[in-house]
Amino acid sequence: MSLHRPPCCRLALPQPLHWTSSAAADPFQAEVFHRRLPEYSETPLVSLLHVANELGLTHVLVKDECRCFGLPAFKILGSAWTELEDSTGLRFVTCTDGNWGRAVARMAKYLSVPAHVSVPQNVDQTTRDNIKSEGAEVPVVQGGYDAAIGAVREDAEAATDSWSWILRGPATTTFQPG
């Protein structure tokens, strides 16, 4: 067992010169919203004793984000917060080749909003069925992922700020106690 620390553990990261945030970007708003949803639970901390020993540390803890709102990924956090912001529309439209589409469909179900999740033709039937099980319409697009993106492009362009909301959603795991 080696007790030396890898070079990545000795790097000093530069501090940002400045950072600003609007009230709309407040990550605590996302956390408050997420806590009110069905199936919410804090992501557990998992001890990695063998990694701690290897690095010569007392503890190494990681957040296990493998399960979130009953789904096998944290992606629903970004989906949830985005859909809350966009919930004045008539339906949620996205494309996926897996967990993202199911997360959007689950959030649409929570908010009683229809979901339209396009998938490329190479997405397996189990994945399609998982998305459909959340109540979404799941059209299959001929071609790959780029074709699925093209199939929903017009709807996505109408949602001008969606990406910033998607990125704010997972901040919930940052503020959970642990």
N, C-alpha and C positions, 0 to 999 in steps of 0.2 A: 504494500500500500504506500503510495506516495503522499507526502504531506506538503509538497510545494504547491503554491497557488499558480494556476495557469495565468498567462499574460492578460487574458481578458478580465481577470479579477483585480488587476493592479492599475487599470487605466483610469485616469481622472477625466470625466466627461466635462466639456465646457458648459458653463452656465449660460442660459439665454440672456441676451442683452435686455430684452423687454418682452412682455406678454400682456395682452389685454383680452378681456372677455366681455361679451354683452350679457345682459340678464337672461336672454333667451338661451344662451349657451351654458347656463348654470347646471352642472352635472347633478347636483342634489335634486333638481326638479325631476330628472330622469329616475333617480332612485326612489323618490316618493311615489311616482307613477308606477314603477315596477312592483313595489311592495304591495300595491292594492290589487294586483292581478291574481287570478286563480293560479295555483301551483307554484307561487313564488317561494323560494327558499334561498338562503344565503349559500354561496358556493363554499364548500368545506376547504379547510387548510389541511394539506397532507404533509406529514413529516418525511423528509428524505434523509434519513440518518446515514445511509451509506454515502451519499453525496457530501453531507456535512463532514463525515470522517475523512473522506478523500481530500477535502479542501482544508482540513484542520480547523473546522468551525464547530461550535456547539450545536447549532440547529440550522437546517435549511428547510423552509416551509414554502410550498407552492399552493396556489389556489387551483382546485380541481374543477375546471369548467366543462367537464365532459357531459354533464347533465344540467339542463337549464329549462325550467318550465316543462319538465317531462320530455324534453327533446334531447338528442345526443350532441348538442353543441350550444355554444353561447350566442350564436347569431341572432336568436330571437330578441336579445337586448337591443340591438341596433334596429331591428325590424319594428319592435314595439314602440320605441320612442319616435321613429320616423312616422309610423302610421298614426300615432296620436297627433302629431303635428299636421298630418295630411288628412285627418279624419273628416274634414268637411266635404270631401269628394264622394262620388257615388260608389267607387270600387277601388280595390288595390290591384295593381298590375305590376308584374315582375317577370323575370325569367330566371331560370336556375338549372343546375345540374345536380342538385341535392338539398342539403340542409337549409340553405337560405330560403328556398321556396316554401318549404314546410314551415319555417319560422314565420314568414309573412302570412301564410294561410292560417296558422294558429292564431296570430294576432288579429286577423280579420274576423275569425270566429269569435274571439273574446269581445270584439267591438261590434259584432253583428253587422259587418260590412262584407259585401261579396268580394271574393278574390279570384283573380285570373292569373295563373302561373304557367307561362309557356316553358316548355322543356324541349331540348334538342332530341332528335330521333334516337340517339344512342343512350339515352337515360333508361335504365332498366325498369321493368314493370313494378317491382317492389317499391322503388323510389316514387314512381308516379302514384301508386296506390297509397303510399304514406301521405303524400301531399293531398290527394283526394279525400283521405280520411279526415282531414281538417276542414273539409267543406269547400275546397277550392275547385274551380273549373281548371282542368289541366290539358290544354291543347298541345299536341306534339307537332313541333316545327321540323320540316324536312331540312336536313343539314345539321351542322354542328352548333356549338354554343354561340358563335358569331351570328348565325341565322336566327337563333332565339332572341338575341339582343336586338337584331333588326326588327323582329316581329313586334317588339314592345317599345321601340325607340320613340315614336310620337307621344305615347302616354308619358314616358319618362321625361321627355323634354318639357312637358307642361309642369312638372314638379321641379321647379328651379333650385330649391335648396335641400332636396332629399339627402344628398350625400353627407352634408354636414350634420344632419340629424341622425343618420345611420351611425356615424362615427361617435356621436355623443352618447348613444345608448349604452354601450358596454362600460361606460364609466361607473355604472352602478356597482360592479364588482370591486372597483377601487375603494369605494367608501364603506363596504361591508366590514364589520368588525372581524378581527381574526387574530 
